[in-house]
Amino acid sequence: MKYLCFNGHERKNDELYCNICNEPFEILYDKKYNDNIIKNFDYITNFISLGEVETPVVKENNNLYFKLDYFSPTFSYKDRGSKNLISYLCSDNKTKSVNEDSSGNAGASIAAYGKKAGFSVNIFTPENANESKLRQIKAYGANIIRIKGSRDDVQKAAEHYNGFYASHILNPEFRDGIRTLSYEIFKQFNKMPDHIFIPVSAGTLMSGLYSGLKHLYDNNEIDKIPEIVAVQPENISPLCSQINNYNYNPDNNLTSIADALVSKRPILMTKMLKIIRENGRCISVSEDEIIRSREELALKGIYTEYSSATVFAAYSKFNFTGKSLLILTGNGLKN
């Protein structure tokens, strides 16, 4: 197992950015794949659990499948990363207090796992954060600290507060925990899907998913890496604009009903561009398409966040050949 930045430089201590190129770090897990999923994370000695299950796959037809990854303790896929990061902190006795900057699913997830581990948890949020999601964070016993200013101001406040900065974006252990998603897909399908659709914001889901798929491929468990279809709202599409070569202004005042996908300058952009240019494509969807897709999913009995519905909107825009798996990341009750 190695800690390398996106440009291949080794990590010296626990720094979050490379001292040479200023890129974040990732974990390259180079040991043999083990069918017992948790044994693929042997750098953790004691896992904190909230009763996670293998999230179900619903078959729509022979070519379309939905993975309901919101069947998680805090109702979003972020629990995969939080379990791994918080367990890592416990294994190494690194801290008694954790700080996170998130007003949404990551904040709730870090709060729940952090409290189960016995940590003091501080969640830093913008002043205008979604009140329904803040109520969930508060229910887990976290201390909510509202910060005036920009999203960058919120991050800086969390980073410099007393305790461990448990960033779900920058800590490689969080992203590495999402490898479990790839392993579950591998175990649930006799033959891997041709396309895996994911909503994209900061890039944690894409990074972790690809890492797991690459591990399976390198161990000859799969004969090819499925195409990763990244999906973003048209209003906030920093990745798609670069992949598809159209103009996008990150300083626009636009927002999206897909409120979990509002990262206008994603820190993990270097990694995302590399993954999609080598193994995928990026599709942007309109607000109307997102709303309509969420309604259509609900009529199928699948109730998601608007942010999750983006993947169905993208799938519906084109004729995809082969088997497609859509990752539904957040429960609709969060909206």
VEXLUM-597052 format. One record per residue (C-alpha): residue number from 1; x, y, z. Coordinates in nm, 4 decimals. Layout:
BEGIN
<resi = NUM; xx = X; yy = Y; zz = Z> .
...
//
This chain:
BEGIN
<resi = 1; xx = 0.0000; yy = 0.0000; zz = 0.0000> .
<resi = 2; xx = 0.1340; yy = 0.3412; zz = -0.0957> .
<resi = 3; xx = 0.0312; yy = 0.7010; zz = -0.0377> .
<resi = 4; xx = 0.1016; yy = 0.8965; zz = -0.3569> .
<resi = 5; xx = -0.0232; yy = 1.2313; zz = -0.4823> .
<resi = 6; xx = -0.2034; yy = 1.2489; zz = -0.8168> .
<resi = 7; xx = 0.1341; yy = 1.3180; zz = -0.9822> .
<resi = 8; xx = 0.3070; yy = 1.0225; zz = -0.8161> .
<resi = 9; xx = 0.4989; yy = 1.1908; zz = -0.5327> .
<resi = 10; xx = 0.5190; yy = 1.0050; zz = -0.2008> .
<resi = 11; xx = 0.3489; yy = 1.1317; zz = 0.1114> .
<resi = 12; xx = 0.5903; yy = 1.1982; zz = 0.3960> .
<resi = 13; xx = 0.3607; yy = 1.2343; zz = 0.6981> .
<resi = 14; xx = -0.0105; yy = 1.3193; zz = 0.7243> .
<resi = 15; xx = -0.0040; yy = 1.6239; zz = 0.4962> .
<resi = 16; xx = -0.3168; yy = 1.6713; zz = 0.2843> .
<resi = 17; xx = -0.1430; yy = 1.8364; zz = -0.0120> .
<resi = 18; xx = 0.1785; yy = 1.7338; zz = -0.1836> .
<resi = 19; xx = 0.4710; yy = 1.9590; zz = -0.0877> .
<resi = 20; xx = 0.6009; yy = 1.9365; zz = -0.4449> .
<resi = 21; xx = 0.2960; yy = 1.9881; zz = -0.6687> .
<resi = 22; xx = 0.0148; yy = 2.0756; zz = -0.4230> .
<resi = 23; xx = -0.2094; yy = 1.7888; zz = -0.5391> .
<resi = 24; xx = -0.4032; yy = 1.5715; zz = -0.2893> .
<resi = 25; xx = -0.2969; yy = 1.2165; zz = -0.2055> .
<resi = 26; xx = -0.4558; yy = 0.8805; zz = -0.2748> .
<resi = 27; xx = -0.4034; yy = 0.5293; zz = -0.1450> .
<resi = 28; xx = -0.2769; yy = 0.2755; zz = -0.3980> .
<resi = 29; xx = -0.3687; yy = -0.0641; zz = -0.2592> .
<resi = 30; xx = -0.1426; yy = -0.3167; zz = -0.4298> .
<resi = 31; xx = -0.2165; yy = -0.6389; zz = -0.2398> .
<resi = 32; xx = -0.4135; yy = -0.9337; zz = -0.3761> .
<resi = 33; xx = -0.7922; yy = -0.8924; zz = -0.3870> .
<resi = 34; xx = -0.9767; yy = -1.0769; zz = -0.1103> .
<resi = 35; xx = -1.3425; yy = -1.1828; zz = -0.1387> .
<resi = 36; xx = -1.3824; yy = -1.0867; zz = 0.2271> .
<resi = 37; xx = -1.4182; yy = -0.7160; zz = 0.1534> .
<resi = 38; xx = -1.2869; yy = -0.5739; zz = 0.4806> .
<resi = 39; xx = -0.9612; yy = -0.7676; zz = 0.4364> .
<resi = 40; xx = -0.8832; yy = -0.5362; zz = 0.1449> .
<resi = 41; xx = -0.8337; yy = -0.2632; zz = 0.4070> .
<resi = 42; xx = -0.5710; yy = -0.4291; zz = 0.6246> .
<resi = 43; xx = -0.4288; yy = -0.0963; zz = 0.7400> .
<resi = 44; xx = -0.7304; yy = -0.0694; zz = 0.9710> .
<resi = 45; xx = -0.7280; yy = -0.2864; zz = 1.2829> .
<resi = 46; xx = -1.0732; yy = -0.2095; zz = 1.4247> .
<resi = 47; xx = -1.3747; yy = -0.1133; zz = 1.2163> .
<resi = 48; xx = -1.6443; yy = 0.1136; zz = 1.3571> .
<resi = 49; xx = -1.9831; yy = -0.0128; zz = 1.2394> .
<resi = 50; xx = -2.3363; yy = 0.1258; zz = 1.2368> .
<resi = 51; xx = -2.4844; yy = -0.1903; zz = 1.0889> .
<resi = 52; xx = -2.3995; yy = -0.1475; zz = 0.7222> .
<resi = 53; xx = -2.5416; yy = -0.3882; zz = 0.4656> .
<resi = 54; xx = -2.4605; yy = -0.4750; zz = 0.1068> .
<resi = 55; xx = -2.6806; yy = -0.2224; zz = -0.0723> .
<resi = 56; xx = -2.9413; yy = -0.3776; zz = -0.3045> .
<resi = 57; xx = -2.9541; yy = -0.3802; zz = -0.6820> .
<resi = 58; xx = -3.2934; yy = -0.3424; zz = -0.8528> .
<resi = 59; xx = -3.3309; yy = -0.4777; zz = -1.2047> .
<resi = 60; xx = -3.5469; yy = -0.2620; zz = -1.4329> .
<resi = 61; xx = -3.4828; yy = -0.4739; zz = -1.7442> .
<resi = 62; xx = -3.1973; yy = -0.6750; zz = -1.8955> .
<resi = 63; xx = -3.0018; yy = -0.3588; zz = -1.9717> .
<resi = 64; xx = -3.0829; yy = -0.1269; zz = -1.6789> .
<resi = 65; xx = -3.0091; yy = -0.1734; zz = -1.3095> .
<resi = 66; xx = -3.0230; yy = 0.0589; zz = -1.0092> .
<resi = 67; xx = -2.7945; yy = 0.0194; zz = -0.7082> .
<resi = 68; xx = -2.9728; yy = 0.1723; zz = -0.4094> .
<resi = 69; xx = -2.6627; yy = 0.2893; zz = -0.2277> .
<resi = 70; xx = -2.8690; yy = 0.5033; zz = 0.0090> .
<resi = 71; xx = -2.9535; yy = 0.1836; zz = 0.2008> .
<resi = 72; xx = -2.6834; yy = 0.2949; zz = 0.4414> .
<resi = 73; xx = -2.7003; yy = 0.3978; zz = 0.8090> .
<resi = 74; xx = -2.7187; yy = 0.7742; zz = 0.7384> .
<resi = 75; xx = -2.8965; yy = 0.7237; zz = 0.4029> .
<resi = 76; xx = -2.6129; yy = 0.8121; zz = 0.1632> .
<resi = 77; xx = -2.3125; yy = 0.6456; zz = 0.0038> .
<resi = 78; xx = -2.0869; yy = 0.8706; zz = 0.2127> .
<resi = 79; xx = -2.1059; yy = 0.6100; zz = 0.4908> .
<resi = 80; xx = -1.8567; yy = 0.3985; zz = 0.2958> .
<resi = 81; xx = -1.5948; yy = 0.6682; zz = 0.3307> .
<resi = 82; xx = -1.6833; yy = 0.7783; zz = 0.6831> .
<resi = 83; xx = -1.6615; yy = 0.4240; zz = 0.8183> .
<resi = 84; xx = -1.3147; yy = 0.3851; zz = 0.6727> .
<resi = 85; xx = -1.1793; yy = 0.7250; zz = 0.7791> .
<resi = 86; xx = -1.3173; yy = 0.7162; zz = 1.1333> .
<resi = 87; xx = -1.2024; yy = 0.3557; zz = 1.1777> .
<resi = 88; xx = -0.8550; yy = 0.4556; zz = 1.0590> .
<resi = 89; xx = -0.8419; yy = 0.7381; zz = 1.3128> .
<resi = 90; xx = -0.9445; yy = 0.4958; zz = 1.5880> .
<resi = 91; xx = -0.6906; yy = 0.2343; zz = 1.4788> .
<resi = 92; xx = -0.4036; yy = 0.4814; zz = 1.5037> .
<resi = 93; xx = -0.5363; yy = 0.6709; zz = 1.8081> .
<resi = 94; xx = -0.4796; yy = 0.9929; zz = 1.6189> .
<resi = 95; xx = -0.7359; yy = 1.2177; zz = 1.7848> .
<resi = 96; xx = -1.0268; yy = 1.2660; zz = 2.0238> .
<resi = 97; xx = -1.1945; yy = 1.5409; zz = 1.8199> .
<resi = 98; xx = -1.2788; yy = 1.5642; zz = 1.4485> .
<resi = 99; xx = -1.3810; yy = 1.8608; zz = 1.2338> .
<resi = 100; xx = -1.5556; yy = 1.8460; zz = 0.8967> .
<resi = 101; xx = -1.6801; yy = 2.1123; zz = 0.6576> .
<resi = 102; xx = -2.0058; yy = 1.9876; zz = 0.5103> .
<resi = 103; xx = -2.3659; yy = 2.0961; zz = 0.5461> .
<resi = 104; xx = -2.4992; yy = 1.7824; zz = 0.3823> .
<resi = 105; xx = -2.4553; yy = 1.4085; zz = 0.3524> .
<resi = 106; xx = -2.0868; yy = 1.3976; zz = 0.4431> .
<resi = 107; xx = -2.1478; yy = 1.6055; zz = 0.7537> .
<resi = 108; xx = -2.4222; yy = 1.3718; zz = 0.8715> .
<resi = 109; xx = -2.2120; yy = 1.0660; zz = 0.7995> .
<resi = 110; xx = -1.8973; yy = 1.1921; zz = 0.9752> .
<resi = 111; xx = -2.1147; yy = 1.3024; zz = 1.2683> .
<resi = 112; xx = -2.2739; yy = 0.9587; zz = 1.3093> .
<resi = 113; xx = -1.9561; yy = 0.7524; zz = 1.2780> .
<resi = 114; xx = -1.7518; yy = 1.0026; zz = 1.4764> .
<resi = 115; xx = -1.9939; yy = 0.9917; zz = 1.7696> .
<resi = 116; xx = -2.0071; yy = 0.6111; zz = 1.7605> .
<resi = 117; xx = -1.6269; yy = 0.6143; zz = 1.7886> .
<resi = 118; xx = -1.6470; yy = 0.8418; zz = 2.0924> .
<resi = 119; xx = -1.5096; yy = 1.1523; zz = 1.9235> .
<resi = 120; xx = -1.6169; yy = 1.5087; zz = 1.9762> .
<resi = 121; xx = -1.7514; yy = 1.6101; zz = 1.6328> .
<resi = 122; xx = -1.7641; yy = 1.9637; zz = 1.4953> .
<resi = 123; xx = -1.9398; yy = 2.0201; zz = 1.1625> .
<resi = 124; xx = -1.8717; yy = 2.3539; zz = 0.9943> .
<resi = 125; xx = -2.1430; yy = 2.4797; zz = 0.7601> .
<resi = 126; xx = -2.2299; yy = 2.7882; zz = 0.5556> .
<resi = 127; xx = -2.4883; yy = 3.0199; zz = 0.7100> .
<resi = 128; xx = -2.7445; yy = 2.9308; zz = 0.4418> .
<resi = 129; xx = -2.7111; yy = 2.5521; zz = 0.4748> .
<resi = 130; xx = -3.0081; yy = 2.3223; zz = 0.4130> .
<resi = 131; xx = -3.1984; yy = 2.3129; zz = 0.7442> .
<resi = 132; xx = -3.3340; yy = 1.9612; zz = 0.6960> .
<resi = 133; xx = -2.9846; yy = 1.8217; zz = 0.6568> .
<resi = 134; xx = -2.8601; yy = 2.0230; zz = 0.9535> .
<resi = 135; xx = -3.1290; yy = 1.8619; zz = 1.1671> .
<resi = 136; xx = -2.9935; yy = 1.5213; zz = 1.0762> .
<resi = 137; xx = -2.6375; yy = 1.6275; zz = 1.1640> .
<resi = 138; xx = -2.7551; yy = 1.7673; zz = 1.4966> .
<resi = 139; xx = -2.9491; yy = 1.4483; zz = 1.5742> .
<resi = 140; xx = -2.6212; yy = 1.2556; zz = 1.5799> .
<resi = 141; xx = -2.4910; yy = 1.4832; zz = 1.8536> .
<resi = 142; xx = -2.2484; yy = 1.6920; zz = 1.6479> .
<resi = 143; xx = -2.1675; yy = 2.0537; zz = 1.7256> .
<resi = 144; xx = -2.2737; yy = 2.2692; zz = 1.4282> .
<resi = 145; xx = -2.0642; yy = 2.5807; zz = 1.3668> .
<resi = 146; xx = -2.2037; yy = 2.8233; zz = 1.1076> .
<resi = 147; xx = -1.9503; yy = 3.0321; zz = 0.9175> .
<resi = 148; xx = -2.0085; yy = 3.3592; zz = 0.7341> .
<resi = 149; xx = -1.8556; yy = 3.3911; zz = 0.3909> .
<resi = 150; xx = -1.7702; yy = 3.1592; zz = 0.1042> .
<resi = 151; xx = -1.7357; yy = 2.7818; zz = 0.0899> .
<resi = 152; xx = -1.3588; yy = 2.8350; zz = 0.1100> .
<resi = 153; xx = -1.4082; yy = 3.0239; zz = 0.4359> .
<resi = 154; xx = -1.5982; yy = 2.7284; zz = 0.5796> .
<resi = 155; xx = -1.3185; yy = 2.4899; zz = 0.4818> .
<resi = 156; xx = -1.0481; yy = 2.7102; zz = 0.6339> .
<resi = 157; xx = -1.2398; yy = 2.7376; zz = 0.9609> .
<resi = 158; xx = -1.2693; yy = 2.3582; zz = 0.9885> .
<resi = 159; xx = -0.9089; yy = 2.3006; zz = 0.8864> .
<resi = 160; xx = -0.7666; yy = 2.5324; zz = 1.1514> .
<resi = 161; xx = -0.9947; yy = 2.4368; zz = 1.4426> .
<resi = 162; xx = -0.8583; yy = 2.2291; zz = 1.7292> .
<resi = 163; xx = -0.8700; yy = 1.8591; zz = 1.6470> .
<resi = 164; xx = -0.8283; yy = 1.6435; zz = 1.3367> .
<resi = 165; xx = -0.9497; yy = 1.7891; zz = 1.0066> .
<resi = 166; xx = -1.1617; yy = 1.4957; zz = 0.8863> .
<resi = 167; xx = -1.2195; yy = 1.6286; zz = 0.5354> .
<resi = 168; xx = -1.4131; yy = 1.3788; zz = 0.3266> .
<resi = 169; xx = -1.2507; yy = 1.5249; zz = 0.0151> .
<resi = 170; xx = -0.8866; yy = 1.5537; zz = 0.1177> .
<resi = 171; xx = -0.8292; yy = 1.2578; zz = 0.3493> .
<resi = 172; xx = -0.7350; yy = 0.9643; zz = 0.1228> .
<resi = 173; xx = -0.8747; yy = 0.7135; zz = 0.3744> .
<resi = 174; xx = -1.2252; yy = 0.8483; zz = 0.3138> .
<resi = 175; xx = -1.2042; yy = 0.8098; zz = -0.0631> .
<resi = 176; xx = -1.0374; yy = 0.4710; zz = -0.0234> .
<resi = 177; xx = -1.3371; yy = 0.3452; zz = 0.1739> .
<resi = 178; xx = -1.5504; yy = 0.3834; zz = -0.1373> .
<resi = 179; xx = -1.3590; yy = 0.0952; zz = -0.2957> .
<resi = 180; xx = -1.6172; yy = -0.1230; zz = -0.1206> .
<resi = 181; xx = -1.8734; yy = -0.0091; zz = -0.3782> .
<resi = 182; xx = -1.6719; yy = -0.1658; zz = -0.6626> .
<resi = 183; xx = -1.6292; yy = -0.4914; zz = -0.4732> .
<resi = 184; xx = -2.0024; yy = -0.5155; zz = -0.4022> .
<resi = 185; xx = -2.0865; yy = -0.4585; zz = -0.7695> .
<resi = 186; xx = -1.8379; yy = -0.7303; zz = -0.8641> .
<resi = 187; xx = -2.0022; yy = -0.9760; zz = -0.6251> .
<resi = 188; xx = -2.3584; yy = -0.8859; zz = -0.7298> .
<resi = 189; xx = -2.3123; yy = -0.9314; zz = -1.1069> .
<resi = 190; xx = -2.2056; yy = -1.2449; zz = -1.2936> .
<resi = 191; xx = -2.0609; yy = -1.0119; zz = -1.5571> .
<resi = 192; xx = -1.9706; yy = -0.6543; zz = -1.4770> .
<resi = 193; xx = -2.1945; yy = -0.3805; zz = -1.6229> .
<resi = 194; xx = -2.0736; yy = -0.2075; zz = -1.9380> .
<resi = 195; xx = -2.1513; yy = 0.1376; zz = -1.7955> .
<resi = 196; xx = -2.1630; yy = 0.2650; zz = -1.4366> .
<resi = 197; xx = -2.3395; yy = 0.6011; zz = -1.3921> .
<resi = 198; xx = -2.2467; yy = 0.8224; zz = -1.0967> .
<resi = 199; xx = -2.3412; yy = 1.1774; zz = -0.9914> .
<resi = 200; xx = -2.0303; yy = 1.3925; zz = -0.9629> .
<resi = 201; xx = -1.9493; yy = 1.6873; zz = -0.7401> .
<resi = 202; xx = -1.6199; yy = 1.6942; zz = -0.5487> .
<resi = 203; xx = -1.5057; yy = 1.3637; zz = -0.7012> .
<resi = 204; xx = -1.4865; yy = 1.1378; zz = -0.3946> .
<resi = 205; xx = -1.7290; yy = 0.8811; zz = -0.5363> .
<resi = 206; xx = -1.5535; yy = 0.8648; zz = -0.8732> .
<resi = 207; xx = -1.2083; yy = 0.8362; zz = -0.7185> .
<resi = 208; xx = -1.3063; yy = 0.5539; zz = -0.4824> .
<resi = 209; xx = -1.5118; yy = 0.3647; zz = -0.7398> .
<resi = 210; xx = -1.2310; yy = 0.3742; zz = -0.9950> .
<resi = 211; xx = -0.9718; yy = 0.2679; zz = -0.7378> .
<resi = 212; xx = -1.1736; yy = -0.0434; zz = -0.6584> .
<resi = 213; xx = -1.2343; yy = -0.1250; zz = -1.0240> .
<resi = 214; xx = -0.8640; yy = -0.0831; zz = -1.1002> .
<resi = 215; xx = -0.7762; yy = -0.3142; zz = -0.8104> .
<resi = 216; xx = -1.0108; yy = -0.5801; zz = -0.9493> .
<resi = 217; xx = -0.8686; yy = -0.5377; zz = -1.3002> .
<resi = 218; xx = -0.5062; yy = -0.5536; zz = -1.1835> .
<resi = 219; xx = -0.5884; yy = -0.8794; zz = -1.0011> .
<resi = 220; xx = -0.7474; yy = -1.0317; zz = -1.3154> .
<resi = 221; xx = -1.0861; yy = -1.0522; zz = -1.1451> .
<resi = 222; xx = -1.2451; yy = -0.8520; zz = -1.4305> .
<resi = 223; xx = -1.1294; yy = -0.8376; zz = -1.7928> .
<resi = 224; xx = -1.1982; yy = -0.4672; zz = -1.8406> .
<resi = 225; xx = -1.2908; yy = -0.1597; zz = -1.6393> .
<resi = 226; xx = -1.6526; yy = -0.0543; zz = -1.7077> .
<resi = 227; xx = -1.7105; yy = 0.2851; zz = -1.8621> .
<resi = 228; xx = -1.7692; yy = 0.5400; zz = -1.5861> .
<resi = 229; xx = -2.0413; yy = 0.7868; zz = -1.6861> .
<resi = 230; xx = -2.0016; yy = 1.1026; zz = -1.4778> .
<resi = 231; xx = -2.3134; yy = 1.3186; zz = -1.4477> .
<resi = 232; xx = -2.3396; yy = 1.6852; zz = -1.3468> .
<resi = 233; xx = -2.6125; yy = 1.9530; zz = -1.3532> .
<resi = 234; xx = -2.5759; yy = 2.1910; zz = -1.6467> .
<resi = 235; xx = -2.5675; yy = 2.4847; zz = -1.4041> .
<resi = 236; xx = -2.2650; yy = 2.3466; zz = -1.2191> .
<resi = 237; xx = -2.0564; yy = 2.1428; zz = -1.4611> .
<resi = 238; xx = -1.6824; yy = 2.2076; zz = -1.4159> .
<resi = 239; xx = -1.5858; yy = 1.8537; zz = -1.5195> .
<resi = 240; xx = -1.8233; yy = 1.8112; zz = -1.8132> .
<resi = 241; xx = -1.7258; yy = 2.1505; zz = -1.9536> .
<resi = 242; xx = -1.3604; yy = 2.0458; zz = -1.9740> .
<resi = 243; xx = -1.4330; yy = 1.6978; zz = -2.1053> .
<resi = 244; xx = -1.6829; yy = 1.8192; zz = -2.3667> .
<resi = 245; xx = -1.5071; yy = 2.1492; zz = -2.4477> .
<resi = 246; xx = -1.7692; yy = 2.4106; zz = -2.3742> .
<resi = 247; xx = -1.7484; yy = 2.7351; zz = -2.1799> .
<resi = 248; xx = -1.8298; yy = 2.7278; zz = -1.8094> .
<resi = 249; xx = -1.7903; yy = 3.0101; zz = -1.5599> .
<resi = 250; xx = -1.7247; yy = 2.8794; zz = -1.2046> .
<resi = 251; xx = -1.8070; yy = 3.2256; zz = -1.0722> .
<resi = 252; xx = -2.1636; yy = 3.2150; zz = -1.1995> .
<resi = 253; xx = -2.4404; yy = 3.2755; zz = -0.9491> .
<resi = 254; xx = -2.6358; yy = 2.9695; zz = -1.0590> .
<resi = 255; xx = -2.7317; yy = 2.6902; zz = -0.8253> .
<resi = 256; xx = -2.9077; yy = 2.3581; zz = -0.8788> .
<resi = 257; xx = -3.1952; yy = 2.1634; zz = -0.7342> .
<resi = 258; xx = -2.9331; yy = 1.8867; zz = -0.7088> .
<resi = 259; xx = -2.7910; yy = 2.0562; zz = -0.4009> .
<resi = 260; xx = -2.5380; yy = 1.7824; zz = -0.3247> .
<resi = 261; xx = -2.3602; yy = 1.8540; zz = -0.6548> .
<resi = 262; xx = -2.2557; yy = 2.2166; zz = -0.6115> .
<resi = 263; xx = -1.8746; yy = 2.1938; zz = -0.6173> .
<resi = 264; xx = -1.7753; yy = 2.4645; zz = -0.8655> .
<resi = 265; xx = -1.3966; yy = 2.4229; zz = -0.8325> .
<resi = 266; xx = -1.3437; yy = 2.0582; zz = -0.7302> .
<resi = 267; xx = -1.0109; yy = 1.9940; zz = -0.5585> .
<resi = 268; xx = -0.9895; yy = 1.6472; zz = -0.7144> .
<resi = 269; xx = -1.0248; yy = 1.7762; zz = -1.0726> .
<resi = 270; xx = -0.6845; yy = 1.6428; zz = -1.1869> .
<resi = 271; xx = -0.7827; yy = 1.2903; zz = -1.0861> .
<resi = 272; xx = -1.1337; yy = 1.3158; zz = -1.2307> .
<resi = 273; xx = -1.0099; yy = 1.4363; zz = -1.5680> .
<resi = 274; xx = -0.7632; yy = 1.1486; zz = -1.5888> .
<resi = 275; xx = -1.0273; yy = 0.8867; zz = -1.5020> .
<resi = 276; xx = -1.2879; yy = 1.0127; zz = -1.7464> .
<resi = 277; xx = -1.0448; yy = 1.0730; zz = -2.0325> .
<resi = 278; xx = -0.9186; yy = 0.7161; zz = -1.9998> .
<resi = 279; xx = -1.2315; yy = 0.5273; zz = -1.8884> .
<resi = 280; xx = -1.5504; yy = 0.7237; zz = -1.9366> .
<resi = 281; xx = -1.7572; yy = 1.0178; zz = -2.0458> .
<resi = 282; xx = -1.9338; yy = 1.3124; zz = -1.8826> .
<resi = 283; xx = -2.2990; yy = 1.4105; zz = -1.9349> .
<resi = 284; xx = -2.4661; yy = 1.7268; zz = -1.8067> .
<resi = 285; xx = -2.8410; yy = 1.7435; zz = -1.7434> .
<resi = 286; xx = -3.0848; yy = 2.0333; zz = -1.7092> .
<resi = 287; xx = -3.2899; yy = 2.1233; zz = -1.4030> .
<resi = 288; xx = -3.6094; yy = 2.0130; zz = -1.5786> .
<resi = 289; xx = -3.4527; yy = 1.6791; zz = -1.6698> .
<resi = 290; xx = -3.3473; yy = 1.6247; zz = -1.3080> .
<resi = 291; xx = -3.6937; yy = 1.7027; zz = -1.1716> .
<resi = 292; xx = -3.8667; yy = 1.4828; zz = -1.4286> .
<resi = 293; xx = -3.6278; yy = 1.1932; zz = -1.3647> .
<resi = 294; xx = -3.6814; yy = 1.2074; zz = -0.9902> .
<resi = 295; xx = -4.0580; yy = 1.1906; zz = -1.0477> .
<resi = 296; xx = -4.0177; yy = 0.8936; zz = -1.2824> .
<resi = 297; xx = -3.7981; yy = 0.7083; zz = -1.0335> .
<resi = 298; xx = -4.0520; yy = 0.7706; zz = -0.7580> .
<resi = 299; xx = -4.3235; yy = 0.6164; zz = -0.9729> .
<resi = 300; xx = -4.1050; yy = 0.3053; zz = -0.9932> .
<resi = 301; xx = -4.0936; yy = 0.2989; zz = -0.6116> .
<resi = 302; xx = -3.7404; yy = 0.4398; zz = -0.5976> .
<resi = 303; xx = -3.7270; yy = 0.7608; zz = -0.3936> .
<resi = 304; xx = -3.4005; yy = 0.9520; zz = -0.4312> .
<resi = 305; xx = -3.2476; yy = 1.2906; zz = -0.3773> .
<resi = 306; xx = -3.2532; yy = 1.5166; zz = -0.6812> .
<resi = 307; xx = -2.8762; yy = 1.4749; zz = -0.6949> .
<resi = 308; xx = -2.9150; yy = 1.0989; zz = -0.7390> .
<resi = 309; xx = -3.1841; yy = 1.1414; zz = -1.0029> .
<resi = 310; xx = -2.9275; yy = 1.3072; zz = -1.2303> .
<resi = 311; xx = -2.7946; yy = 0.9658; zz = -1.3334> .
<resi = 312; xx = -3.1352; yy = 0.8524; zz = -1.4587> .
<resi = 313; xx = -3.1706; yy = 1.1814; zz = -1.6450> .
<resi = 314; xx = -2.8368; yy = 1.1191; zz = -1.8170> .
<resi = 315; xx = -2.9223; yy = 0.7582; zz = -1.9006> .
<resi = 316; xx = -3.2545; yy = 0.8686; zz = -2.0503> .
<resi = 317; xx = -3.0897; yy = 1.1209; zz = -2.2846> .
<resi = 318; xx = -2.9043; yy = 0.8663; zz = -2.4983> .
<resi = 319; xx = -2.9351; yy = 0.5115; zz = -2.6244> .
<resi = 320; xx = -2.6767; yy = 0.3094; zz = -2.4328> .
<resi = 321; xx = -2.5940; yy = -0.0367; zz = -2.5594> .
<resi = 322; xx = -2.5101; yy = -0.3107; zz = -2.3140> .
<resi = 323; xx = -2.5769; yy = -0.3264; zz = -1.9416> .
<resi = 324; xx = -2.5982; yy = -0.0025; zz = -1.7416> .
<resi = 325; xx = -2.5835; yy = 0.0309; zz = -1.3621> .
<resi = 326; xx = -2.6999; yy = 0.3591; zz = -1.2068> .
<resi = 327; xx = -2.5627; yy = 0.4381; zz = -0.8594> .
<resi = 328; xx = -2.8320; yy = 0.6113; zz = -0.6522> .
<resi = 329; xx = -2.6433; yy = 0.7839; zz = -0.3753> .
<resi = 330; xx = -2.8918; yy = 0.9627; zz = -0.1471> .
<resi = 331; xx = -3.2378; yy = 0.8983; zz = -0.0018> .
<resi = 332; xx = -3.5204; yy = 1.1245; zz = -0.1195> .
<resi = 333; xx = -3.6294; yy = 1.2037; zz = 0.2356> .
<resi = 334; xx = -3.3146; yy = 1.4180; zz = 0.2666> .
<resi = 335; xx = -3.4815; yy = 1.6751; zz = 0.0401> .
//
